[in-house]
Amino acid sequence: MGTNLKKHLKHPVFKVASQIVSEQGLEAYVVGGFVRDLMLGRPSKDIDIVVVGNGLELAKACAEKLRVKKVSFFDHFGTAHFIYKDLDIEFVGSRKESYNEHSRNPKISTGTLKDDQERRDFTINALAIDLRQENFGELLDPFEGIGDLEKGIIRTPLDPEKTFSDDPLRMMRAIRFATQLNFKIEIDCLNSIANNAQRLNIISKERIMTELNKIILSDQPSRGFKLLMSTKLLHQFFPELVKLYGIEKINGKSHKDNFHHTLEVLDNICEVTDNLWLRWSAILHDIAKPNTKRFDDKVGWTFHGHEELGARMVPKIFKRLRLPLDNKMKYVQKLVRLHLRPIALVKGNVTDSAVRRLLFEAGDDIEDLMKLCNADITSKNEFRVKRYKKNFEEVERKLKTVEEKDRLRNFQPPISGKEVMDTFNLEPCHTVGMIKNKIKEAILEGEIENNRDQAFNFMLELGKELGLIVKLKA
């Protein structure tokens, strides 16, 4: 007799399913991620129940017994799904799958539990728990998945060449699980991923991004990106990041490897934020360095303008990768564009004017920008890092002081264009825009405070210089 896990199956769903299965003489098993996470002691809210036969009927009977009103049936796939209390439960008939080389969508036919376990991506996801009352809680582990969990190994139940060629998304999933669980990919699997990397091209960008974002949201995403790079999966969908890899040397002068620097920045920022898009900002902050790289005999390697070009590249990359093109993209674009600005403040004198301009441009994203810039300090010179960090603290103090005094976050001009036109009896024209801009510049330079009275008086002085006549009130 093997391992029994019935003490972990206290949720009413398991009891109800077991009762119905036994009454109707069916076979049903909890499979996949729930069992894996149970063995790892990780929380899981998703339960997959495989029925040898018709999964839809068991789903219907369980829903009735649990008084669940909404059940989704997908007849074509032979699956049903409902949410009960805190759990997301899916029922499916056990099945065999066969693939053709141009699609990851298989032909499905009815199969045994063994067939169903064989079609699973990895041994750790092929574990099953028996729900029949006479064997309730019994663990079935035909591919030694428990051993792989204990050893921390990602391995396929069948020949990895077939597993990955049939469904190339499994290659991304292998790297995702290895990253999330801090596991190693078995060497034959790793070689097979490299052999089949180009097969990833039949997978939609949306599905690839789902896996990539899970890698990015892990505790240490660099592990996943290094695996993506070494297997050449990254080359299939993210060539801009691949171009960052490597060091060039001329006349004894070399630049740092910007791929590994980027991963270091990404890991750094993961220590202070779970925000996916701030993590994407770290990935893309130096993305234009290969396009702006120049060598100068006097100063060595330069990457002038990489922040501006990088910001212009962000929408194109997001569009190609099927990432959102809304405010999330604009947020990443803004942080890429501004990521050198706080560094420049650290290097030079922290003037009120420079701080005001940074606050004006960063707006509510100023704290996130500072997190990105702090993460970007990756020198191997410990003294230099400490000095930079100390200077950064000074910049942050200055930001807080200036913000409290001048209220420049999400700056709105104290004088509107309409007020300029009404004051000087003007129609919409270039002069109106010029006056508004001069008021803004005067506030940012600290010539006047950010309030209506000082801005109005400044406008009147400008009007005099320009020979404008103030409209008399009736």
C-alpha positions, -999 to +999 in steps of 0.1 A: +000+000+000+014+034-010+011+069+005-024+079+016-034+116+017-070+114+029-062+136+060-056+165+035-089+160+016-112+176+042-128+200+018-165+192+011-158+189-027-137+158-022-162+141+001-191+148-022-172+137-053-161+105-035-197+097-025-211+102-060-182+083-076-188+053-053-226+053-057-223+053-095-194+029-098-171+055-114-134+061-112-123+096-104-090+112-093-076+145-082-046+152-105-020+177-114-011+210-097-032+205-066-015+172-057+020+186-065+014+217-043-001+195-016+032+175-015+052+207-015+032+223+012+022+252-011-014+266-011-035+258-041-070+270-050-073+250-083-085+214-083-086+192-114-107+160-112-102+134-139-131+110-144-125+077-163-155+083-186-177+114-186-165+143-165-195+164-173-219+141-155-199+141-123-196+179-124-233+182-127-240+158-098-214+174-076-227+209-083-263+198-074-252+182-041-231+213-032-259+237-044-237+254-069-259+273-093-235+283-120-216+255-139-198+261-172-198+231-196-174+229-225-188+199-244-162+201-272-133+196-247-153+173-224-147+196-194-169+214-169-160+240-143-175+257-113-163+277-083-173+265-048-164+287-018-126+293-022-119+267-048-118+267-086-128+231-097-125+216-131-138+182-142-125+164-173-128+129-187-096+109-189-081+112-224-054+103-249-040+130-271-024+129-306-008+159-323+001+171-357+033+192-361+017+225-371-006+229-340-005+224-302-042+216-303-044+178-300-070+153-313-086+140-281-100+105-275-112+087-244-084+070-224-075+054-191-061+071-161-026+059-172-032+075-207-042+108-189-011+107-167+012+100-197-001+131-215+008+154-186+038+177-191+060+167-161+062+139-137+055+162-108+022+171-125+013+135-132+005+126-096-031+115-088-052+109-057-079+082-058-114+095-049-132+061-047-143+054-012-125+021-009-091+038-019-099+073-008-067+094-006-044+068-022-016+084-041-008+071-076+027+080-089+035+059-120+065+082-131+082+087-097+071+123-095+074+122-057+111+114-061+115+143-085+098+166-061+122+155-033+152+159-056+139+192-071+139+180-107+117+189-137+113+158-160+088+147-186+068+114-181+076+103-217+104+110-241+110+148-238+115+151-276+079+139-281+065+159-251+080+192-263+075+187-300+038+179-294+031+209-273+060+234-274+044+256-247+056+229-223+091+242-228+081+276-214+063+258-186+094+237-178+114+269-173+086+286-154+083+257-129+120+255-125+121+292-117+091+293-094+101+261-075+138+266-077+141+232-093+166+220-120+155+208-154+168+172-160+196+173-186+178+153-213+148+177-210+171+207-212+188+194-243+154+186-258+142+222-252+173+235-270+166+211-299+130+221-302+133+258-295+121+268-330+089+249-324+078+277-301+069+296-332+036+277-335+025+290-300+006+323-298+024+353-282-004+355-256+003+320-243+040+326-243+035+359-223+013+342-197+043+319-189+069+347-192+049+369-168+048+341-143+086+338-146+089+376-141+067+375-110+088+347-094+112+355-065+143+354-087+134+358-124+170+358-136+171+320-132+143+317-158+158+342-182+192+325-181+175+292-190+155+309-218+187+323-231+208+291-229+181+271-246+175+298-273+138+300-264+143+337-258+156+341-293+122+330-307+102+359-292+125+385-276+155+393-299+159+428-284+168+413-250+191+387-266+211+416-283+221+429-249+242+397-243+279+398-246+309+421-241+329+439-268+365+451-263+385+477-283+419+490-274+417+471-240+384+489-231+352+468-227+317+475-216+297+454-191+274+426-203+241+444-205+221+412-205+234+401-171+233+436-158+196+438-168+189+405-149+207+419-119+185+450-119+154+428-123+163+406-093+171+438-073+137+453-080+119+421-072+131+425-036+111+457-032+080+452-055+055+427-068+044+451-095+046+432-128+050+464-149+077+479-127+095+446-132+090+450-169+105+485-166+137+469-152+138+444-181+135+472-207+154+501-191+186+494-212+169+478-241+183+503-266+219+501-256+229+478-285+214+504-309+232+533-293+266+517-286+296+538-298+333+536-291+353+568-284+391+566-280+390+591-252+360+580-231+356+544-242+321+530-247+290+552-247+253+546-250+241+582-255+203+586-258+195+549-250+168+561-226+150+580-253+153+554-280+144+527-254+112+546-246+103+547-283+110+509-286+086+501-257+053+504-277+067+483-306+079+455-282+046+455-263+026+453-295+046+424-309+045+405-276+007+411-273+012+429-240-013+456-231-010+489-250-029+510-224-016+529-194+006+499-183+026+504-215+028+542-210+039+537-174+068+514-186+076+538-214+078+567-189+101+549-165+124+538-193+126+574-205+133+588-171+155+561-156+188+581-159+174+613-144+178+605-107+213+590-114+222+623-130+210+641-099+231+618-077+263+626-098+258+663-098+245+690-075+209+683-064+194+717-073+157+725-065+152+732-102+163+698-113+142+681-086+111+702-096+115+691-133+118+654-122+087+657-101+069+674-129+077+646-154+074+616-131+042+626-114+027+599-092+053+574-105+082+591-088+085+565-060+086+537-086+112+555-107+134+558-076+130+521-069+141+514-105+171+537-102+181+522-069+179+487-084+201+499-113+231+504-090+249+472-097+286+481-095+309+453-082+327+481-064+311+480-029+324+515-019+309+530-051+276+514-044+275+527-008+283+562-020+256+561-047+231+548-022+239+575+003+236+602-025+203+586-034+190+591+001+199+628-003+179+630-036+149+614-020+150+638+009+152+667-015+123+653-035+101+651-004+110+687+007+104+702-028+072+683-032+058+695+001+067+731-008+059+733-045+032+705-050+045+697-085+034+661-087+008+659-115+013+696-121-016+716-133-008+752-144-023+778-120-033+799-150-054+784-178-052+792-215-087+807-212-076+830-185-047+842-206-071+849-235-096+867-213-070+889-197-054+901-229-084+898-252-067+872-274-080+845-297-064+810-295-028+816-309+009+808-304+012+837-279-012+820-255+008+788-255+040+807-251+028+826-220+015+794-204+049+777-210+068+807-196+047+805-164+054+768-161+092+773-167+092+801-141+076+778-115+100+749-123+130+773-121+118+786-088+114+822-100+078+822-087+059+798-064+033+774-077+002+795-068-023+816-087-014+850-074+023+849-082+015+832-116-011+859-124+013+888-116+041+871-137+016+868-166+009+906-164+046+913-165+050+891-195+021+909-212+038+942-207+070+929-223+050+917-252+031+949-256-002+932-248-031+953-234-050+941-204-087+938-211-106+962-188-134+946-168-169+961-175 
